[in-house]
Amino acid sequence: MLFDMFKTFFKVGAFTIGGGYAMIPIIQKEIVDNKRWVEEDEFLDTIAISQGSPGPIAVNVSIFVGYKLKGFKGALACALGTILPSFLIILLIATVFFQYRNNPIIEKVFLGIRPAVVALIVSAVYRLAKQSKFGYKKISISVITALIIIVLSISPIYLILAGGMGSILFYKNKQTREK
């Protein structure tokens, strides 16, 4: 099982270009659809927790899933599986491709990869939004938050903190009204 966990997250790490958010649909396909290690709702919770935790989202997800399945050894196997491909690729780039960085063909290859990365990120956002079953109120909050970040250049950290505080106050007030 530990090797299967390592192999699964190694595959995710090896075949995803563009970082954590681009990895989300691939991680979801592997651990929710193919392996059935977590349910869809639990995956969404894992994404939320991973986003709120320090570090790369893909590594945080892998640690959570590994720990859930096999404790510390599982967390270690999944984290190494996620990290190792990037480490090896960066090592290869640093040692081999760095000397060819100004090569027009290499530049065009990387220019061609960029749209694919954007598509993976958009796909992740779409799938997460669709599965979250947002109503108009939550979609409005998401759009307004994105606009505040883009237009006013406010750090997302402040908005995350404000959202957390707002949520605590909202649900505390809701509980008070229900009593």
Short mmCIF file of the C-alpha atoms (twelve columns), coordinates in Angstrom:
data_MODEL
# 
_entry.id   MODEL 
# 
loop_
_atom_site.group_PDB 
_atom_site.id 
_atom_site.type_symbol 
_atom_site.label_atom_id 
_atom_site.label_alt_id 
_atom_site.label_comp_id 
_atom_site.label_asym_id 
_atom_site.label_seq_id 
_atom_site.Cartn_x 
_atom_site.Cartn_y 
_atom_site.Cartn_z 
_atom_site.pdbx_PDB_model_num 
ATOM 1   C CA . MET A 1   0.000   0.000  0.000   1 
ATOM 2   C CA . LEU A 2   2.792   2.468  0.859   1 
ATOM 3   C CA . PHE A 3   4.447   1.879  -2.501  1 
ATOM 4   C CA . ASP A 4   1.104   2.322  -4.294  1 
ATOM 5   C CA . MET A 5   0.589   5.607  -2.442  1 
ATOM 6   C CA . PHE A 6   4.115   6.760  -3.333  1 
ATOM 7   C CA . LYS A 7   3.654   5.699  -6.976  1 
ATOM 8   C CA . THR A 8   0.294   7.468  -7.272  1 
ATOM 9   C CA . PHE A 9   1.608   10.775 -5.955  1 
ATOM 10  C CA . PHE A 10  4.858   10.380 -7.927  1 
ATOM 11  C CA . LYS A 11  2.738   10.107 -11.086 1 
ATOM 12  C CA . VAL A 12  0.804   13.217 -10.060 1 
ATOM 13  C CA . GLY A 13  4.029   15.122 -9.396  1 
ATOM 14  C CA . ALA A 14  5.704   13.906 -12.589 1 
ATOM 15  C CA . PHE A 15  2.916   14.665 -15.016 1 
ATOM 16  C CA . THR A 16  1.668   17.990 -13.748 1 
ATOM 17  C CA . ILE A 17  3.225   21.176 -14.987 1 
ATOM 18  C CA . GLY A 18  2.299   24.459 -13.353 1 
ATOM 19  C CA . GLY A 19  2.324   23.765 -9.645  1 
ATOM 20  C CA . GLY A 20  -0.245  23.029 -6.992  1 
ATOM 21  C CA . TYR A 21  -3.475  24.355 -8.467  1 
ATOM 22  C CA . ALA A 22  -2.754  22.703 -11.800 1 
ATOM 23  C CA . MET A 23  -2.307  19.422 -9.876  1 
ATOM 24  C CA . ILE A 24  -5.730  19.504 -8.225  1 
ATOM 25  C CA . PRO A 25  -7.735  17.880 -11.067 1 
ATOM 26  C CA . ILE A 26  -5.117  15.160 -11.469 1 
ATOM 27  C CA . ILE A 27  -4.945  14.491 -7.723  1 
ATOM 28  C CA . GLN A 28  -8.743  14.370 -7.608  1 
ATOM 29  C CA . LYS A 29  -8.924  11.906 -10.490 1 
ATOM 30  C CA . GLU A 30  -6.355  9.643  -8.842  1 
ATOM 31  C CA . ILE A 31  -7.420  9.658  -5.182  1 
ATOM 32  C CA . VAL A 32  -11.179 10.190 -5.514  1 
ATOM 33  C CA . ASP A 33  -12.134 8.580  -8.831  1 
ATOM 34  C CA . ASN A 34  -9.491  5.908  -9.461  1 
ATOM 35  C CA . LYS A 35  -8.262  4.811  -6.019  1 
ATOM 36  C CA . ARG A 36  -11.309 5.861  -3.973  1 
ATOM 37  C CA . TRP A 37  -9.066  6.716  -1.030  1 
ATOM 38  C CA . VAL A 38  -11.256 9.720  -0.115  1 
ATOM 39  C CA . GLU A 39  -14.809 10.752 -0.893  1 
ATOM 40  C CA . GLU A 40  -15.524 13.842 -2.989  1 
ATOM 41  C CA . ASP A 41  -16.738 15.938 -0.038  1 
ATOM 42  C CA . GLU A 42  -13.701 14.952 1.995   1 
ATOM 43  C CA . PHE A 43  -11.485 15.925 -0.942  1 
ATOM 44  C CA . LEU A 44  -13.027 19.404 -0.992  1 
ATOM 45  C CA . ASP A 45  -12.388 19.710 2.743   1 
ATOM 46  C CA . THR A 46  -8.812  18.541 2.171   1 
ATOM 47  C CA . ILE A 47  -8.320  21.244 -0.470  1 
ATOM 48  C CA . ALA A 48  -9.670  23.897 1.915   1 
ATOM 49  C CA . ILE A 49  -7.402  22.753 4.754   1 
ATOM 50  C CA . SER A 50  -4.425  22.494 2.393   1 
ATOM 51  C CA . GLN A 51  -4.960  26.025 1.108   1 
ATOM 52  C CA . GLY A 52  -5.076  27.372 4.648   1 
ATOM 53  C CA . SER A 53  -1.909  25.552 5.673   1 
ATOM 54  C CA . PRO A 54  1.608   26.764 4.954   1 
ATOM 55  C CA . GLY A 55  3.333   25.108 2.026   1 
ATOM 56  C CA . PRO A 56  2.422   23.913 -1.450  1 
ATOM 57  C CA . ILE A 57  -1.160  22.728 -1.786  1 
ATOM 58  C CA . ALA A 58  -0.263  19.468 -3.571  1 
ATOM 59  C CA . VAL A 59  2.197   18.497 -0.851  1 
ATOM 60  C CA . ASN A 60  -0.322  19.362 1.864   1 
ATOM 61  C CA . VAL A 61  -3.002  17.251 0.154   1 
ATOM 62  C CA . SER A 62  -0.593  14.339 -0.229  1 
ATOM 63  C CA . ILE A 63  0.403   14.528 3.441   1 
ATOM 64  C CA . PHE A 64  -3.244  14.609 4.551   1 
ATOM 65  C CA . VAL A 65  -4.236  11.655 2.373   1 
ATOM 66  C CA . GLY A 66  -1.147  9.656  3.325   1 
ATOM 67  C CA . TYR A 67  -1.711  10.286 7.019   1 
ATOM 68  C CA . LYS A 68  -5.380  9.362  6.748   1 
ATOM 69  C CA . LEU A 69  -4.537  6.066  5.046   1 
ATOM 70  C CA . LYS A 70  -1.352  4.912  6.804   1 
ATOM 71  C CA . GLY A 71  -0.362  7.427  9.468   1 
ATOM 72  C CA . PHE A 72  3.111   8.976  9.513   1 
ATOM 73  C CA . LYS A 73  4.597   6.445  7.064   1 
ATOM 74  C CA . GLY A 74  1.773   7.107  4.625   1 
ATOM 75  C CA . ALA A 75  2.218   10.877 4.917   1 
ATOM 76  C CA . LEU A 76  5.941   10.492 4.260   1 
ATOM 77  C CA . ALA A 77  5.426   8.168  1.274   1 
ATOM 78  C CA . CYS A 78  2.859   10.473 -0.350  1 
ATOM 79  C CA . ALA A 79  4.857   13.651 0.331   1 
ATOM 80  C CA . LEU A 80  8.018   12.123 -1.138  1 
ATOM 81  C CA . GLY A 81  6.034   10.924 -4.137  1 
ATOM 82  C CA . THR A 82  4.754   14.435 -4.743  1 
ATOM 83  C CA . ILE A 83  8.053   16.238 -4.180  1 
ATOM 84  C CA . LEU A 84  10.560  13.907 -5.818  1 
ATOM 85  C CA . PRO A 85  9.547   14.438 -9.486  1 
ATOM 86  C CA . SER A 86  9.810   18.227 -9.172  1 
ATOM 87  C CA . PHE A 87  13.144  17.919 -7.420  1 
ATOM 88  C CA . LEU A 88  14.515  15.633 -10.137 1 
ATOM 89  C CA . ILE A 89  13.162  17.802 -12.959 1 
ATOM 90  C CA . ILE A 90  14.589  20.978 -11.435 1 
ATOM 91  C CA . LEU A 91  17.905  19.213 -10.900 1 
ATOM 92  C CA . LEU A 92  17.888  18.146 -14.566 1 
ATOM 93  C CA . ILE A 93  17.002  21.655 -15.730 1 
ATOM 94  C CA . ALA A 94  19.679  23.195 -13.537 1 
ATOM 95  C CA . THR A 95  22.378  20.845 -14.781 1 
ATOM 96  C CA . VAL A 96  21.467  20.323 -18.455 1 
ATOM 97  C CA . PHE A 97  18.997  22.843 -19.830 1 
ATOM 98  C CA . PHE A 98  20.432  25.925 -18.152 1 
ATOM 99  C CA . GLN A 99  23.134  26.121 -20.802 1 
ATOM 100 C CA . TYR A 100 20.431  26.105 -23.509 1 
ATOM 101 C CA . ARG A 101 18.102  28.646 -21.888 1 
ATOM 102 C CA . ASN A 102 18.556  31.181 -24.699 1 
ATOM 103 C CA . ASN A 103 17.951  28.600 -27.413 1 
ATOM 104 C CA . PRO A 104 14.954  29.746 -29.505 1 
ATOM 105 C CA . ILE A 105 13.492  26.238 -29.638 1 
ATOM 106 C CA . ILE A 106 13.614  25.828 -25.851 1 
ATOM 107 C CA . GLU A 107 12.023  29.278 -25.422 1 
ATOM 108 C CA . LYS A 108 9.195   28.274 -27.801 1 
ATOM 109 C CA . VAL A 109 8.642   25.007 -25.933 1 
ATOM 110 C CA . PHE A 110 8.168   26.903 -22.667 1 
ATOM 111 C CA . LEU A 111 5.918   29.456 -24.375 1 
ATOM 112 C CA . GLY A 112 3.800   26.568 -25.631 1 
ATOM 113 C CA . ILE A 113 3.508   25.050 -22.163 1 
ATOM 114 C CA . ARG A 114 2.097   28.231 -20.597 1 
ATOM 115 C CA . PRO A 115 -1.414  27.993 -22.104 1 
ATOM 116 C CA . ALA A 116 -1.662  24.365 -20.961 1 
ATOM 117 C CA . VAL A 117 -0.802  25.423 -17.409 1 
ATOM 118 C CA . VAL A 118 -3.462  28.143 -17.481 1 
ATOM 119 C CA . ALA A 119 -5.988  25.606 -18.793 1 
ATOM 120 C CA . LEU A 120 -5.166  23.192 -15.945 1 
ATOM 121 C CA . ILE A 121 -5.656  25.936 -13.358 1 
ATOM 122 C CA . VAL A 122 -8.954  27.064 -14.916 1 
ATOM 123 C CA . SER A 123 -10.077 23.433 -14.999 1 
ATOM 124 C CA . ALA A 124 -9.276  23.059 -11.283 1 
ATOM 125 C CA . VAL A 125 -11.210 26.214 -10.390 1 
ATOM 126 C CA . TYR A 126 -14.198 25.125 -12.472 1 
ATOM 127 C CA . ARG A 127 -14.336 21.610 -11.001 1 
ATOM 128 C CA . LEU A 128 -13.949 22.842 -7.424  1 
ATOM 129 C CA . ALA A 129 -16.607 25.514 -7.881  1 
ATOM 130 C CA . LYS A 130 -18.984 23.019 -9.494  1 
ATOM 131 C CA . GLN A 131 -18.496 20.447 -6.731  1 
ATOM 132 C CA . SER A 132 -18.794 23.015 -3.974  1 
ATOM 133 C CA . LYS A 133 -22.415 23.597 -4.952  1 
ATOM 134 C CA . PHE A 134 -22.111 27.326 -4.462  1 
ATOM 135 C CA . GLY A 135 -25.278 29.362 -4.397  1 
ATOM 136 C CA . TYR A 136 -25.469 32.876 -5.770  1 
ATOM 137 C CA . LYS A 137 -24.438 34.360 -2.428  1 
ATOM 138 C CA . LYS A 138 -21.184 32.387 -2.246  1 
ATOM 139 C CA . ILE A 139 -20.409 32.959 -5.919  1 
ATOM 140 C CA . SER A 140 -20.940 36.701 -5.360  1 
ATOM 141 C CA . ILE A 141 -18.566 36.657 -2.384  1 
ATOM 142 C CA . SER A 142 -15.963 34.821 -4.483  1 
ATOM 143 C CA . VAL A 143 -16.240 37.277 -7.387  1 
ATOM 144 C CA . ILE A 144 -16.149 40.332 -5.100  1 
ATOM 145 C CA . THR A 145 -13.114 38.930 -3.273  1 
ATOM 146 C CA . ALA A 146 -11.295 38.295 -6.549  1 
ATOM 147 C CA . LEU A 147 -12.089 41.822 -7.732  1 
ATOM 148 C CA . ILE A 148 -10.833 43.313 -4.460  1 
ATOM 149 C CA . ILE A 149 -7.564  41.420 -4.846  1 
ATOM 150 C CA . ILE A 150 -7.156  42.421 -8.505  1 
ATOM 151 C CA . VAL A 151 -8.423  46.018 -8.450  1 
ATOM 152 C CA . LEU A 152 -7.341  47.189 -4.996  1 
ATOM 153 C CA . SER A 153 -4.190  45.029 -4.760  1 
ATOM 154 C CA . ILE A 154 -5.117  43.928 -1.258  1 
ATOM 155 C CA . SER A 155 -3.224  40.905 -0.003  1 
ATOM 156 C CA . PRO A 156 -5.279  37.702 -0.059  1 
ATOM 157 C CA . ILE A 157 -4.067  37.041 3.482   1 
ATOM 158 C CA . TYR A 158 -6.203  39.890 4.820   1 
ATOM 159 C CA . LEU A 159 -9.228  38.644 2.916   1 
ATOM 160 C CA . ILE A 160 -8.731  35.072 4.159   1 
ATOM 161 C CA . LEU A 161 -8.535  36.364 7.725   1 
ATOM 162 C CA . ALA A 162 -11.596 38.564 7.181   1 
ATOM 163 C CA . GLY A 163 -13.470 35.614 5.647   1 
ATOM 164 C CA . GLY A 164 -12.592 33.386 8.583   1 
ATOM 165 C CA . MET A 165 -13.661 36.010 11.106  1 
ATOM 166 C CA . GLY A 166 -16.829 36.748 9.141   1 
ATOM 167 C CA . SER A 167 -17.671 33.057 9.016   1 
ATOM 168 C CA . ILE A 168 -17.153 32.652 12.767  1 
ATOM 169 C CA . LEU A 169 -19.386 35.643 13.478  1 
ATOM 170 C CA . PHE A 170 -22.015 34.504 10.974  1 
ATOM 171 C CA . TYR A 171 -22.310 30.985 12.370  1 
ATOM 172 C CA . LYS A 172 -22.111 32.175 15.971  1 
ATOM 173 C CA . ASN A 173 -24.973 34.599 15.268  1 
ATOM 174 C CA . LYS A 174 -26.888 31.844 13.453  1 
ATOM 175 C CA . GLN A 175 -26.539 29.512 16.460  1 
ATOM 176 C CA . THR A 176 -27.723 32.253 18.814  1 
ATOM 177 C CA . ARG A 177 -30.825 32.846 16.674  1 
ATOM 178 C CA . GLU A 178 -31.634 29.125 16.525  1 
ATOM 179 C CA . LYS A 179 -31.676 28.804 20.332  1 
# 
